Amino acid sequence: MPRAAAQPVRFEGFADRDARFFRALAKNQRREWFQAHKHEYETGWHLPMRALLGELRERIDGSFPSHPLGDPKVFRIYRDVRFAKDKSPYKTHIGGYVPMGAAGEGPAVPSPIYVHVGLDDAFAAAGHYMMPPEHLDRFRAAVLDDSRGRRLAALLAGLVKRGFAVGSHELLKKVPRGMDAQHPRAELLKRKGLVVSFPPLPRRLLVSRGLVAWLVKHAKQAAPLVEWLAFATE
């Protein structure tokens, strides 16, 4: 049995730019295969992701003076298949994030960066992906507030000009009951979360230390938005 790899102190790149391990895993969704190749996943993907997120946390921490960043979290490779039609036991990607506050709260807290590398895509994002009800109520109140709402709209417009894309976990067809459908920020009121995806991530950077600088640059550009979300929902 191969010896467990030591925790890396800095990111040197993922195993390859084409996610060959995940391509093979997609064709071999069996416990026996995964156990035989688990060392490839650990050394080529899991440990590099931990190192990457650790470096990112240190490099962007100064952009959030009012909100301490929590410990980075790498998601498990095991899928939750209890209520899924697809019973494949393993994910064909790896994802992780740096939270504001406790990592155990997952997508229920704002995050200055989420990194995803998989079979067909590689991307990064920032924001508040899945707002619990109390956060959603505060978010909508902030959107309706003239000063704070205008500030949010301006931040989003600036990021879109820089190549970011606005998204959310869920988008309602109509504004919530009792709210003005003609409100100038009606589209924001329909959102049940708010994130911005970074500009397209060059896959060549996946095997390079250049990925760290690229992600830091864009995370810092998105930082004012994440700070806005943190203040609005706390």
Secondary structure by P-SEA (a helix, b strand, c coil): ccccccccccccccccccaaaaaaaaacccaaaaaaaaaaaaaccaaaaaaaaaaaaaaacccccccccccbbbbbccccccccccccccccccccccccccccccccccccccccccccccccccccccccaaaaaaaaaaaacaaaaaaaaaaaaaaaaabbbbccccccccccccccccccccccccccbbbbbccccccccccccaaaaaaaaaaaaaaaaaaaaaaacc
